[in-house]
Amino acid sequence: MTKVKDPVCGMTVETEKAPAQGTYDGKTVYFCAVACQKKYEAQRARR
Ligand SMILES: [Zn+2]
């Protein structure tokens, strides 16, 4: 299995079990929770 880091909270997430994921700039990003994904999107939108 593949483990990646949630860019919002720094938690380790297993890609197969990630509760939330999204594609940004052609890259798939995994999150430990939908709340973290929302936070990530909010940060992106601010720029
Ligand atoms: Zn998180």
N, CA, C, O and the ligand as a Tripos MOL2 file, in Angstrom:
@<TRIPOS>MOLECULE
protein
  189   187    48     0     0
PROTEIN
NO_CHARGES

@<TRIPOS>ATOM
      1 N           0.8430   -1.2180    0.0000 N.3       1 MET1
      2 CA          0.0000    0.0000    0.0000 C.3       1 MET1
      3 C           0.8680    1.2540    0.0000 C.2       1 MET1
      4 O           2.0340    1.2250    0.3960 O.2       1 MET1
      5 N           0.2940    2.3130   -0.4370 N.am      2 THR2
      6 CA          1.0380    3.5650   -0.5590 C.3       2 THR2
      7 C           0.5900    4.5370    0.5200 C.2       2 THR2
      8 O          -0.6030    4.7460    0.7430 O.2       2 THR2
      9 N           1.5590    5.1120    1.1700 N.am      3 LYS3
     10 CA          1.2340    6.1150    2.1790 C.3       3 LYS3
     11 C           1.7210    7.4850    1.7210 C.2       3 LYS3
     12 O           2.8420    7.6470    1.2390 O.2       3 LYS3
     13 N           0.8490    8.4470    1.8870 N.am      4 VAL4
     14 CA          1.1940    9.8240    1.5240 C.3       4 VAL4
     15 C           0.8390   10.7330    2.6910 C.2       4 VAL4
     16 O           0.1660   10.3250    3.6370 O.2       4 VAL4
     17 N           1.2980   11.9530    2.6060 N.am      5 LYS5
     18 CA          1.0670   12.8950    3.6770 C.3       5 LYS5
     19 C          -0.0880   13.8240    3.3240 C.2       5 LYS5
     20 O          -0.1410   14.3930    2.2330 O.2       5 LYS5
     21 N          -0.9880   13.9620    4.2480 N.am      6 ASP6
     22 CA         -2.0520   14.9540    4.1140 C.3       6 ASP6
     23 C          -1.3960   16.3400    4.1850 C.2       6 ASP6
     24 O          -0.7880   16.6840    5.1980 O.2       6 ASP6
     25 N          -1.5180   17.1380    3.1110 N.am      7 PRO7
     26 CA         -0.8150   18.4340    3.0860 C.3       7 PRO7
     27 C          -1.3850   19.4530    4.0720 C.2       7 PRO7
     28 O          -0.7390   20.4610    4.3610 O.2       7 PRO7
     29 N          -2.5740   19.2050    4.5850 N.am      8 VAL8
     30 CA         -3.2040   20.1690    5.4930 C.3       8 VAL8
     31 C          -2.7390   19.9560    6.9270 C.2       8 VAL8
     32 O          -2.2660   20.8910    7.5720 O.2       8 VAL8
     33 N          -2.8710   18.7160    7.4360 N.am      9 CYS9
     34 CA         -2.5660   18.4790    8.8390 C.3       9 CYS9
     35 C          -1.2810   17.6740    9.0440 C.2       9 CYS9
     36 O          -0.8130   17.5240   10.1730 O.2       9 CYS9
     37 N          -0.7050   17.1490    7.9350 N.am     10 GLY10
     38 CA          0.5490   16.4180    8.0500 C.3      10 GLY10
     39 C           0.3970   14.9700    8.4400 C.2      10 GLY10
     40 O           1.3910   14.2770    8.6600 O.2      10 GLY10
     41 N          -0.8340   14.5020    8.5300 N.am     11 MET11
     42 CA         -1.0890   13.1140    8.8930 C.3      11 MET11
     43 C          -0.7590   12.1810    7.7280 C.2      11 MET11
     44 O          -0.8670   12.5660    6.5640 O.2      11 MET11
     45 N          -0.3540   10.9420    8.0540 N.am     12 THR12
     46 CA         -0.0890    9.9540    7.0110 C.3      12 THR12
     47 C          -1.4000    9.2930    6.6000 C.2      12 THR12
     48 O          -2.1850    8.8630    7.4450 O.2      12 THR12
     49 N          -1.6240    9.2190    5.2970 N.am     13 VAL13
     50 CA         -2.8690    8.6640    4.7650 C.3      13 VAL13
     51 C          -2.5310    7.5340    3.8020 C.2      13 VAL13
     52 O          -1.6330    7.6750    2.9710 O.2      13 VAL13
     53 N          -3.2410    6.4160    3.9060 N.am     14 GLU14
     54 CA         -3.0910    5.3370    2.9340 C.3      14 GLU14
     55 C          -3.9730    5.6660    1.7320 C.2      14 GLU14
     56 O          -5.1700    5.9160    1.8690 O.2      14 GLU14
     57 N          -3.3590    5.6590    0.5620 N.am     15 THR15
     58 CA         -4.0900    6.1020   -0.6300 C.3      15 THR15
     59 C          -5.3390    5.2500   -0.8840 C.2      15 THR15
     60 O          -6.3610    5.7680   -1.3340 O.2      15 THR15
     61 N          -5.2570    3.9410   -0.5980 N.am     16 GLU16
     62 CA         -6.4070    3.0680   -0.8620 C.3      16 GLU16
     63 C          -7.5560    3.3260    0.1040 C.2      16 GLU16
     64 O          -8.7150    3.0500   -0.2050 O.2      16 GLU16
     65 N          -7.2220    3.8570    1.2720 N.am     17 LYS17
     66 CA         -8.2550    4.0540    2.2930 C.3      17 LYS17
     67 C          -8.5430    5.5190    2.5630 C.2      17 LYS17
     68 O          -9.2650    5.8420    3.5060 O.2      17 LYS17
     69 N          -7.9980    6.3970    1.7660 N.am     18 ALA18
     70 CA         -8.1580    7.8240    2.0180 C.3      18 ALA18
     71 C          -9.6370    8.2090    2.0220 C.2      18 ALA18
     72 O         -10.3520    7.9140    1.0650 O.2      18 ALA18
     73 N         -10.0970    8.8580    3.0750 N.am     19 PRO19
     74 CA        -11.5080    9.2570    3.1470 C.3      19 PRO19
     75 C         -11.8630   10.3550    2.1440 C.2      19 PRO19
     76 O         -13.0280   10.5520    1.7990 O.2      19 PRO19
     77 N         -10.8290   11.0630    1.6850 N.am     20 ALA20
     78 CA        -11.0810   12.1460    0.7300 C.3      20 ALA20
     79 C          -9.8840   12.2810   -0.1870 C.2      20 ALA20
     80 O          -8.7400   12.0880    0.2250 O.2      20 ALA20
     81 N         -10.1620   12.6140   -1.4370 N.am     21 GLN21
     82 CA         -9.0750   12.8550   -2.3890 C.3      21 GLN21
     83 C          -9.5660   13.7590   -3.4940 C.2      21 GLN21
     84 O         -10.7620   13.8450   -3.7700 O.2      21 GLN21
     85 N          -8.6240   14.4300   -4.1190 N.am     22 GLY22
     86 CA         -8.9850   15.3190   -5.2010 C.3      22 GLY22
     87 C          -7.8040   15.5100   -6.1210 C.2      22 GLY22
     88 O          -6.6620   15.2550   -5.7390 O.2      22 GLY22
     89 N          -8.0790   15.9630   -7.3440 N.am     23 THR23
     90 CA         -7.0060   16.1970   -8.3030 C.3      23 THR23
     91 C          -6.8220   17.7040   -8.4770 C.2      23 THR23
     92 O          -7.7540   18.4300   -8.8230 O.2      23 THR23
     93 N          -5.6080   18.1400   -8.2310 N.am     24 TYR24
     94 CA         -5.3000   19.5680   -8.3290 C.3      24 TYR24
     95 C          -4.0700   19.7330   -9.2080 C.2      24 TYR24
     96 O          -3.0210   19.1480   -8.9360 O.2      24 TYR24
     97 N          -4.2000   20.5230  -10.2530 N.am     25 ASP25
     98 CA         -3.1010   20.7180  -11.2090 C.3      25 ASP25
     99 C          -2.5930   19.3780  -11.7430 C.2      25 ASP25
    100 O          -1.3920   19.2040  -11.9480 O.2      25 ASP25
    101 N          -3.5020   18.4360  -11.9660 N.am     26 GLY26
    102 CA         -3.1320   17.1430  -12.5260 C.3      26 GLY26
    103 C          -2.5250   16.1780  -11.5320 C.2      26 GLY26
    104 O          -2.1030   15.0850  -11.9100 O.2      26 GLY26
    105 N          -2.4740   16.5600  -10.2770 N.am     27 LYS27
    106 CA         -1.9020   15.7020   -9.2380 C.3      27 LYS27
    107 C          -2.9820   15.2740   -8.2750 C.2      27 LYS27
    108 O          -3.8000   16.0920   -7.8540 O.2      27 LYS27
    109 N          -2.9970   13.9950   -7.9180 N.am     28 THR28
    110 CA         -3.9750   13.5180   -6.9510 C.3      28 THR28
    111 C          -3.4480   13.7520   -5.5400 C.2      28 THR28
    112 O          -2.3350   13.3560   -5.1950 O.2      28 THR28
    113 N          -4.2720   14.4000   -4.7460 N.am     29 VAL29
    114 CA         -3.8920   14.6970   -3.3640 C.3      29 VAL29
    115 C          -4.8640   13.9670   -2.4430 C.2      29 VAL29
    116 O          -6.0740   13.9760   -2.6690 O.2      29 VAL29
    117 N          -4.3270   13.3390   -1.4100 N.am     30 TYR30
    118 CA         -5.1450   12.5470   -0.4860 C.3      30 TYR30
    119 C          -5.2410   13.2510    0.8570 C.2      30 TYR30
    120 O          -4.3010   13.9110    1.3000 O.2      30 TYR30
    121 N          -6.3990   13.0960    1.4960 N.am     31 PHE31
    122 CA         -6.6480   13.7620    2.7810 C.3      31 PHE31
    123 C          -7.1750   12.7600    3.8000 C.2      31 PHE31
    124 O          -7.7830   11.7530    3.4380 O.2      31 PHE31
    125 N          -6.9340   13.0470    5.0860 N.am     32 CYS32
    126 CA         -7.3940   12.1610    6.1530 C.3      32 CYS32
    127 C          -8.8860   12.3400    6.3880 C.2      32 CYS32
    128 O          -9.5320   11.4740    6.9780 O.2      32 CYS32
    129 N          -9.4350   13.4590    5.9300 N.am     33 ALA33
    130 CA        -10.8510   13.7260    6.1380 C.3      33 ALA33
    131 C         -11.3290   14.7410    5.1140 C.2      33 ALA33
    132 O         -10.5410   15.4970    4.5470 O.2      33 ALA33
    133 N         -12.6400   14.7410    4.8910 N.am     34 VAL34
    134 CA        -13.2190   15.7020    3.9510 C.3      34 VAL34
    135 C         -12.9580   17.1260    4.4240 C.2      34 VAL34
    136 O         -12.7800   18.0380    3.6170 O.2      34 VAL34
    137 N         -12.9380   17.3050    5.7520 N.am     35 ALA35
    138 CA        -12.6970   18.6370    6.3130 C.3      35 ALA35
    139 C         -11.3350   19.1670    5.8820 C.2      35 ALA35
    140 O         -11.1890   20.3590    5.6090 O.2      35 ALA35
    141 N         -10.3360   18.2860    5.8190 N.am     36 CYS36
    142 CA         -9.0100   18.7060    5.3940 C.3      36 CYS36
    143 C          -9.0070   19.0810    3.9120 C.2      36 CYS36
    144 O          -8.3340   20.0290    3.5080 O.2      36 CYS36
    145 N          -9.7610   18.3340    3.1070 N.am     37 GLN37
    146 CA         -9.8470   18.6600    1.6890 C.3      37 GLN37
    147 C         -10.4830   20.0330    1.4930 C.2      37 GLN37
    148 O         -10.0340   20.8280    0.6670 O.2      37 GLN37
    149 N         -11.5330   20.2980    2.2640 N.am     38 LYS38
    150 CA        -12.2110   21.5920    2.1760 C.3      38 LYS38
    151 C         -11.2520   22.7230    2.5360 C.2      38 LYS38
    152 O         -11.2440   23.7770    1.9010 O.2      38 LYS38
    153 N         -10.4400   22.4800    3.5750 N.am     39 LYS39
    154 CA         -9.4680   23.4730    4.0110 C.3      39 LYS39
    155 C          -8.4410   23.7310    2.9110 C.2      39 LYS39
    156 O          -8.0680   24.8700    2.6310 O.2      39 LYS39
    157 N          -7.9990   22.6370    2.2980 N.am     40 TYR40
    158 CA         -7.0250   22.7170    1.2110 C.3      40 TYR40
    159 C          -7.5810   23.5350    0.0600 C.2      40 TYR40
    160 O          -6.8990   24.4040   -0.4830 O.2      40 TYR40
    161 N          -8.8320   23.2510   -0.3100 N.am     41 GLU41
    162 CA         -9.4530   23.9750   -1.4080 C.3      41 GLU41
    163 C          -9.6430   25.4400   -1.0750 C.2      41 GLU41
    164 O          -9.5040   26.3000   -1.9450 O.2      41 GLU41
    165 N          -9.9590   25.7300    0.1720 N.am     42 ALA42
    166 CA        -10.1370   27.1130    0.6030 C.3      42 ALA42
    167 C          -8.8150   27.8710    0.5090 C.2      42 ALA42
    168 O          -8.7810   29.0390    0.1190 O.2      42 ALA42
    169 N          -7.7240   27.1880    0.8740 N.am     43 GLN43
    170 CA         -6.3970   27.8240    0.7880 C.3      43 GLN43
    171 C          -6.0350   28.1030   -0.6550 C.2      43 GLN43
    172 O          -5.4770   29.1550   -0.9650 O.2      43 GLN43
    173 N          -6.3470   27.1690   -1.5430 N.am     44 ARG44
    174 CA         -6.0570   27.3390   -2.9640 C.3      44 ARG44
    175 C          -6.8520   28.5070   -3.5270 C.2      44 ARG44
    176 O          -6.3260   29.3150   -4.2930 O.2      44 ARG44
    177 N          -8.1100   28.5910   -3.1490 N.am     45 ALA45
    178 CA         -8.9900   29.6080   -3.7020 C.3      45 ALA45
    179 C          -8.5740   31.0080   -3.2890 C.2      45 ALA45
    180 O          -8.8750   31.9830   -3.9780 O.2      45 ALA45
    181 N          -7.8840   31.1050   -2.1660 N.am     46 ARG46
    182 CA         -7.5010   32.4170   -1.6370 C.3      46 ARG46
    183 C          -6.4620   33.1130   -2.5220 C.2      46 ARG46
    184 O          -6.3800   34.3410   -2.5680 O.2      46 ARG46
    185 N          -5.6550   32.2730   -3.2380 N.am     47 ARG47
    186 CA         -4.5690   32.8590   -4.0300 C.3      47 ARG47
    187 C          -5.0610   33.4330   -5.3510 C.2      47 ARG47
    188 O          -4.2660   33.9610   -6.1290 O.2      47 ARG47
    189 ZN         -5.8700   15.9010    7.5560 Zn       48 ZN48
@<TRIPOS>BOND
     1     1     2 1
     2     2     3 1
     3     3     4 2
     4     3     5 am
     5     5     6 1
     6     6     7 1
     7     7     8 2
     8     7     9 am
     9     9    10 1
    10    10    11 1
    11    11    12 2
    12    11    13 am
    13    13    14 1
    14    14    15 1
    15    15    16 2
    16    15    17 am
    17    17    18 1
    18    18    19 1
    19    19    20 2
    20    19    21 am
    21    21    22 1
    22    22    23 1
    23    23    24 2
    24    23    25 am
    25    25    26 1
    26    26    27 1
    27    27    28 2
    28    27    29 am
    29    29    30 1
    30    30    31 1
    31    31    32 2
    32    31    33 am
    33    33    34 1
    34    34    35 1
    35    35    36 2
    36    35    37 am
    37    37    38 1
    38    38    39 1
    39    39    40 2
    40    39    41 am
    41    41    42 1
    42    42    43 1
    43    43    44 2
    44    43    45 am
    45    45    46 1
    46    46    47 1
    47    47    48 2
    48    47    49 am
    49    49    50 1
    50    50    51 1
    51    51    52 2
    52    51    53 am
    53    53    54 1
    54    54    55 1
    55    55    56 2
    56    55    57 am
    57    57    58 1
    58    58    59 1
    59    59    60 2
    60    59    61 am
    61    61    62 1
    62    62    63 1
    63    63    64 2
    64    63    65 am
    65    65    66 1
    66    66    67 1
    67    67    68 2
    68    67    69 am
    69    69    70 1
    70    70    71 1
    71    71    72 2
    72    71    73 am
    73    73    74 1
    74    74    75 1
    75    75    76 2
    76    75    77 am
    77    77    78 1
    78    78    79 1
    79    79    80 2
    80    79    81 am
    81    81    82 1
    82    82    83 1
    83    83    84 2
    84    83    85 am
    85    85    86 1
    86    86    87 1
    87    87    88 2
    88    87    89 am
    89    89    90 1
    90    90    91 1
    91    91    92 2
    92    91    93 am
    93    93    94 1
    94    94    95 1
    95    95    96 2
    96    95    97 am
    97    97    98 1
    98    98    99 1
    99    99   100 2
   100    99   101 am
   101   101   102 1
   102   102   103 1
   103   103   104 2
   104   103   105 am
   105   105   106 1
   106   106   107 1
   107   107   108 2
   108   107   109 am
   109   109   110 1
   110   110   111 1
   111   111   112 2
   112   111   113 am
   113   113   114 1
   114   114   115 1
   115   115   116 2
   116   115   117 am
   117   117   118 1
   118   118   119 1
   119   119   120 2
   120   119   121 am
   121   121   122 1
   122   122   123 1
   123   123   124 2
   124   123   125 am
   125   125   126 1
   126   126   127 1
   127   127   128 2
   128   127   129 am
   129   129   130 1
   130   130   131 1
   131   131   132 2
   132   131   133 am
   133   133   134 1
   134   134   135 1
   135   135   136 2
   136   135   137 am
   137   137   138 1
   138   138   139 1
   139   139   140 2
   140   139   141 am
   141   141   142 1
   142   142   143 1
   143   143   144 2
   144   143   145 am
   145   145   146 1
   146   146   147 1
   147   147   148 2
   148   147   149 am
   149   149   150 1
   150   150   151 1
   151   151   152 2
   152   151   153 am
   153   153   154 1
   154   154   155 1
   155   155   156 2
   156   155   157 am
   157   157   158 1
   158   158   159 1
   159   159   160 2
   160   159   161 am
   161   161   162 1
   162   162   163 1
   163   163   164 2
   164   163   165 am
   165   165   166 1
   166   166   167 1
   167   167   168 2
   168   167   169 am
   169   169   170 1
   170   170   171 1
   171   171   172 2
   172   171   173 am
   173   173   174 1
   174   174   175 1
   175   175   176 2
   176   175   177 am
   177   177   178 1
   178   178   179 1
   179   179   180 2
   180   179   181 am
   181   181   182 1
   182   182   183 1
   183   183   184 2
   184   183   185 am
   185   185   186 1
   186   186   187 1
   187   187   188 2
@<TRIPOS>SUBSTRUCTURE
     1 MET1         2 RESIDUE 1 A MET
     2 THR2         6 RESIDUE 1 A THR
     3 LYS3        10 RESIDUE 1 A LYS
     4 VAL4        14 RESIDUE 1 A VAL
     5 LYS5        18 RESIDUE 1 A LYS
     6 ASP6        22 RESIDUE 1 A ASP
     7 PRO7        26 RESIDUE 1 A PRO
     8 VAL8        30 RESIDUE 1 A VAL
     9 CYS9        34 RESIDUE 1 A CYS
    10 GLY10       38 RESIDUE 1 A GLY
    11 MET11       42 RESIDUE 1 A MET
    12 THR12       46 RESIDUE 1 A THR
    13 VAL13       50 RESIDUE 1 A VAL
    14 GLU14       54 RESIDUE 1 A GLU
    15 THR15       58 RESIDUE 1 A THR
    16 GLU16       62 RESIDUE 1 A GLU
    17 LYS17       66 RESIDUE 1 A LYS
    18 ALA18       70 RESIDUE 1 A ALA
    19 PRO19       74 RESIDUE 1 A PRO
    20 ALA20       78 RESIDUE 1 A ALA
    21 GLN21       82 RESIDUE 1 A GLN
    22 GLY22       86 RESIDUE 1 A GLY
    23 THR23       90 RESIDUE 1 A THR
    24 TYR24       94 RESIDUE 1 A TYR
    25 ASP25       98 RESIDUE 1 A ASP
    26 GLY26      102 RESIDUE 1 A GLY
    27 LYS27      106 RESIDUE 1 A LYS
    28 THR28      110 RESIDUE 1 A THR
    29 VAL29      114 RESIDUE 1 A VAL
    30 TYR30      118 RESIDUE 1 A TYR
    31 PHE31      122 RESIDUE 1 A PHE
    32 CYS32      126 RESIDUE 1 A CYS
    33 ALA33      130 RESIDUE 1 A ALA
    34 VAL34      134 RESIDUE 1 A VAL
    35 ALA35      138 RESIDUE 1 A ALA
    36 CYS36      142 RESIDUE 1 A CYS
    37 GLN37      146 RESIDUE 1 A GLN
    38 LYS38      150 RESIDUE 1 A LYS
    39 LYS39      154 RESIDUE 1 A LYS
    40 TYR40      158 RESIDUE 1 A TYR
    41 GLU41      162 RESIDUE 1 A GLU
    42 ALA42      166 RESIDUE 1 A ALA
    43 GLN43      170 RESIDUE 1 A GLN
    44 ARG44      174 RESIDUE 1 A ARG
    45 ALA45      178 RESIDUE 1 A ALA
    46 ARG46      182 RESIDUE 1 A ARG
    47 ARG47      186 RESIDUE 1 A ARG
    48 ZN48       189 GROUP 0 **** ****
